[in-house]
Amino acid sequence: MKPDFAVSLEDVSGGGAVEQAERHAMTGLKVRIHQRLIELLNLSVLERTSRESLRSEIRGAVVALLAEEKRFLTARQTDQLIEDVLDELLGLGPLEPLLKDDSVSDILINTHAMVYVERAGRLERTDVRFQDTRHLVRIINKIVSAVGRRVDESAPMVDARLADGSRVNAIIPPLAIDGPLVSIRKFAAKPIDMAKLIELNSVTAQMAQVLAAIVTARRNILISGGTGSGKTTLLNALSSFIDNDERIVTIEDSAELQLQQTHVGRLETRPPNIEGRGEITQRDLVRNALRMRPDRIIVGEVRAGEAFDMLQAMNTGHDGSMTTVHANTPRDALSRLEQMIGMTGLELSPKSIRQQIASAINVVVQVERHEDGGRRVVSISEIVGMEQEVVTMQEIFRFKRISRKEDGAIVGEYEATGLRPKFLQVLQSRGIELPPGLFATTRGVAAP
């Protein structure tokens, strides 16, 4: 049986250059009109005003502002613009146009007067701003209260999510010295699958085929990488190869995984209340998940003692589980796991911990975000066992940088190392066939 994954490529250009330019122009127009309206309107009464009343109130202002902008729209376009502005006023204010812009992947708010976005892996400053710090704090509270969380001087840091699943982190004074800081990792309306990662040159078709086989054969996978390197995106893509009949339990600090299977139980941590009680950690949830009869456990990211419980789960019948970790190399990823297990307070020798890691993790996938904004799988390594007190690994595929173009684009090669992985025996025992010669030493230049 061959792992089944679609490699059909979709047109993601979002239309021609003219249409894209017009969309950006309209977004900029909405942002400017919204900025003018929040200067004119009483923000504190917005939420107590019905949409119909607000629509009639702002229509005249919008028409006047359009005249100032020297923009002449049809009646239909004007009505649509008013509806969009209403969404902004009654939603998350100046953020709404950015949240609706599919080209934006991250929104970074550095105080009320400075907002950056990431497009195609590159940061750019926008003309979006909030009226003042109080306005920004009001929007933050609107976000966090929707998921039962709070942010104030006693709890000035918070993780939350938007209604569409986008991940939000906010920190306010006194910890944020110059004013509130907010980071929003947008939730993709359509999850990026393996075919899309191939199209983006994040991985080759050969590597994707091997990864699909590894997931299908229920090998345990650790995805390693830095902040914003695409760990969660890859985890989502890999999860698509899990059989729909399996029971999956996901555990996250802030729910952002987009699994497409029907039998999924989603768990999310809970921070302590104002009295410092009621906290539910990832470690608590991993332990509880073991009582929920899962076939696979997926932890969004291991950061502390839950790493030990995750390894225990992988070693006790929950094959095919997956998680991610912040680390710069596959070897560093194993060291990070070792440090996390040390945080549990259990009296385990370094050798014992490494034996746990070597027996639990089968494959380490390293991802990187490069200077050109590209996110690439730069290494697929197999853990093969222990030699004395060292966990032994062998690299199967890797990305090798060659040069950098004048425009900053990275040029490199994906290559197979020629090593034959030991997990092939497991694949064959499960009836999974891979093309002969797939692991032979190969090179192919990857377009930037």
N, C-alpha and C positions, 0 to 999 in steps of 0.2 A: 504494500500500500504506500502511496506517495502522499506526503503532507499536502493538503489541499488549501491553497491560498490564491486569491485572485491577484493577477498582476496587470489587470487592465488599468491603463493610465487615464485619468480624467483631466479635462482642460480646467485648470485652476487660475487662469489668467483673469477671471472675473470680467471678461469683456475686453473690448479694444481699448487703446490708449485714450481715445476721445471720451468714451464712457467713464473710464476711471478718473480722468481729469475732471469731468463734470460732477462725479460723485464726491470727489475731494473738495471741489468748489462749494457744493451744497452743504457738505459737512462744516466747512469753514464758515459759511453764511449762518448756519444754525447756531454755531458756537458764538458768533459775534452778536446775533440777535438775542440769544439767551443771556449773554453777559449784560447787555443793555437792559433787558427786562428785569433781571434780579436787582439792578440798581434802582429801577422804578417801582417795583412791587414790594409789599411788606411780606418778607419771607415767613414770618411767624404765623401768618393767617392762611398760608397756602393750603396746608393740609386740612383746614376746616372749611375750605371753599370747594363747592361741587365743580366737577369738570365742565358742566354746561355754563355755569356762571363765569368761570375763569376763561372759557373760550370766547364768550362775547366781550369780556373785559379786555382781552389781549389782542383781539382782531384788529381794532383800530391802531394799536401801538405797533403791531407787526407790519401793517400796510405802510405806516409812516416811516418805520425803520427801513423797509424795502426801498422806499423812495429816496431815503438818505443814501442807501447803498447803490442807488441807480441800477437796481435789479428789477426787471420787468418779468413777472411770472404770470402764467395763466391762472384762471380761477381755481382750477383743479390743483395746480402746483402750490398755490397759496394755501388752500385748505389743508393739503398734506403737510406743508411747512408748519402750519398752526398746530396740527395734531402732533407733529414731532416735538415742537416746542413744549406743548402740554405734557408730553411724556417726560421731557427733561425736567420741567418744573415740579411735576408730581412724583417723579422717580428719584434718580440720584443726581439731579441738578446738572452741572456742567459735565459730569462723567458720561451722561447718556449717549451723546454722539460717539464717544470713543468706544463705549461698550457695544454699540451697534456696528462699528467699523470692523469688518472681518479681517482687514489687513493688520490690525493691532493685536499683538499677542500678550503684551504686558503694559500696564499703566502704573507709573511711578510718580507719586505726588510728594514733592519736597516743599512743604508748607503751602499755604493757600495760594501763593502767587507763582508757583512754578510746577508745571506738570510735564513729564516726559512720557513717551511711549516707545515701545519696541516694535519695529516693522522689519520683517525679513532678517531678524537677528541683529538689527542695528538700532541704537537709541537716537531719538530726535526729540527736540523740545517742541511743544505745541503752544498755541496761543490761548489755551484753556486756563482759566484761573477761577478761584472762588472769590466771593465778595470780601471775605475776611476770615480770620481764624475761627470765629464763632460759626460761620456758615459751613466751613469744612468739618468742624466737630459735629455739627448737626447731621451732616450726611454720614459721618462715621457711625454715629449712634443709631441712625436709621438702618444701616447695614447690620450692625452687630446685634441689635435688639430683635431683628427678624429671626435670628437663630438662638435666641435665649441667652445671649452673652452681653457683657457690659464693658465699658471703658470709661474710667475716671481716674482721679488722682490716686485712689487706693489700688486700682488695677489698670495701670497705664499702657499695658501691652495686651493685644488680643488677636486671636486667629478666628476668622469667620469665613463665610462663603455667601455668595449672592444666590438669588433664586435659580439662576441657570447653572449653578455649580462652580462658578469662578471663585478661586481662592483669594482671600483677602487677609492681609496682615496690617495692623495699624498700631502706632505707638505715638503717644501724646505727651506734652509737657507734664511733669518736669523732666522726664527722661529724654524727650526730644527737645533740645534746647531752643531751637529757632522757631518751632511750631510743629504741628502734627505731620507725621510721615506715614504714607499709605502705599502699600504695594499690592497690586491686583494681578494675579495670573489668570488670564481669561480662559474660560472653559470653551473648548472647541465645539461648535454646534454639531459638527460631524467629526467623530473620532478619526484621527490619522491612522490608517491601517498600514500593513507592511508594503502593499503595492505603492502607496504614496511615499513611504520612506525610501523605496527603491528609486522612485522618480526624482526625489530630492537628493539622490546620491548620498543618503545617510547610511546606506547599506547596499551591498550587491545582491543580485538575485540568488547567487550561490549561497551567500551567508544567510539570507532570509530563509532559504530552503532548509539549511541545517538548523537554524533556530526554531523553525516550525516543527521539525522532527523532534528536537529536544523537548519542546513543550508537550507534543503529542505523546512522547514516550515517558512522560511524567518525571523528567529530571528536575532537580531543584536548582533554581537560577537566582543569582545575586547580580543585580544591575548596579554598577558603580559609576560615579561621575560627579562633577562639580555642580554648583548652583546654576540652574537654567540650561543644563547640558542636554536635556531631553529624556531624563530617566523615566518620568511618569508617562511620557508619550510612548516610549518603547515598551514599557510595562503594559500599557493599554493594547498596543499592537500585538504583543506576544499573547496576551490573554485571549485574543480572538481564536487561537488554535486549541483552546480547551473545549472538550466535548460538551455539548449542551446538556447531556444527562448527568454531569457531575455537579455536586453541591460545592459552591465556592463561598467562603466567608472572607470579606475584605475588612481590613482594620486600618484606620487613618486618623491623623490628628484633625484634618479638615477634609471631608470627603470630596475627592476630585476624580477618582477612577471612573471610567466609562465602560464598564463591562457590558457586553451585548448578550450574554447568556441569560436564560430565564430563571435559573435556580441560583440566585445570588443573595446572600445575607450581608448587608452593609452595616458596619459598626463604626462609631466615631467617638473619640475621647471627649471628656467633659472637664472643664477647668473647675477649680474650687469656687465656692460661692463667696459672698462678701465676708463671711465669718471664717473663711479658710477651710471649709469642709466640703465634702461631696465630690472631690476630684476623682475621676476615673481615668487611669493612665492606659497607654497602649499595652503595657505589661498585663494589667488587669484584663483587658479585652482579649489578648492572646490566650491567656489561661482560660477565660470563659469560652472562647471559640473552640477549644479542644473538647468541650462538653456538648457542642452543637452538631456533632457528627459531620464535620466537613470532609470532603474529598481533598480539597486544596485550601490552603490559607494564603492570602495575599496581604502582606503588610506594606502600606504605601511607602514607608521609610522607617528603618530602624535607627534609633538615636541613643538608646540607653539599654537598660536591663532587659527590655523585651527581646533583644537579640538572642539571649540565652534561651528564652521560652520558644522563640521561633526555631532555633536549631533543634531543640527537643522535639518540636512538632515534626520537623523534617525527618528526624531520626526514628519516629514512632508511628509510621504508617501514613503520613500525609505527604506522600511523594508528589512532586509536581508543584510544590509551593514556590512562591516568588516574593522577593522584596528588593528594596533599593537602599543604597548607603552613599553618603557623601565621601568620596575619596578620589584621588588623582590617578591612581594606577590599580590594577588588580591586586598587586601585593599589598599596597596601602589599604585596600578594602578589607583584606583579611586581618591586617593589624588593627584596623578600626573595630572590627567585630571582637577581636580579642580584648581590646580596651573596654568595650561596652560590657562584655561579660564580667570583666573585673569590677565594674560598677555595681554589680548585683550584691557584692559583699560575700559571695560564696567563696569558701576556701578551696579553690581549684588551682592546681599547678599549671604553669604555662603549657606544659606538654599535654596535660589533660584537656585544656581548652582547645588547643590546636587539633587534637584528635577529634573532638566534637565537630569542629569546623570542617575538617577533612572528610569526615563521614557524612556530614549533612549537606554540604554544598557540592554540587556537581559541576556547574559551569558559572564562570564570572564573565559578564559582558561589560566592557568599559566604553563609556560614551564621553565625548568632549564637545564643547562649543568652541569653535575656532574664531579667529579675529574677523573673518569675513562674514560672521553670523551663521555659518553652516554648523549644523549639529550632526556629528558622525559617530558611528560605531567604530572605534579605533582598535578594538581588540576583542576577540572571543577566545577565552582560555578555559581549559579543563583542569579541574583538580584531580590528581591521579593518586594521591595517598600521602604517606609520611616517610621521610628519611631522617632517622634519629628524632630530632625535635623540630624539624622544619617541614611545613606543608609544601608538597611538591606540586608544581603546575606545568602545563605545557600549552603554549599558544598555538591556536589552530588557524586563525585569520588575524590580520592586522592591517592598519592603514598607515602608509608610509608617506610622509610629506616630501615633496620634491622641490617645489618653488612657490613663489607668490607673484601673481600678476601685478601690473601697475595699478589696477583698480582695487587691489587688496585681496582678490580672490585667491584661495588656496588651491594649488594643483598637487595631486598626490595619487598614489596607487593603493588599491586594495589588493592584498596578496595572500594566498594560502601558503602556510609555512612548509607544507609537505608532510607534517606529522599526522599519523593516523590516530584519531581519538579512540580511547578505550570504550566510550559509550556506544560505539557502533554495535558491539555485542548485544547491548540492551535493546537498541533499535531493531536489530534483526530478530531478536527473541519476541518482539512485539509485532512483527510483520511489517515493519517500516523499512522501505527500500529507498536508498539514495543513489543517484546516478554514479556509475564507476568513474573514478578519476576526479571526483569532486574535491578531494583533499590533496591532490597532487599540487606541487609547487606551481603556482600560476600568478600572473601579474596582469593587471588591466588598469589603464589610466582612468581615473574618475574625474568627470567634468566637475568644475567648481559649482 
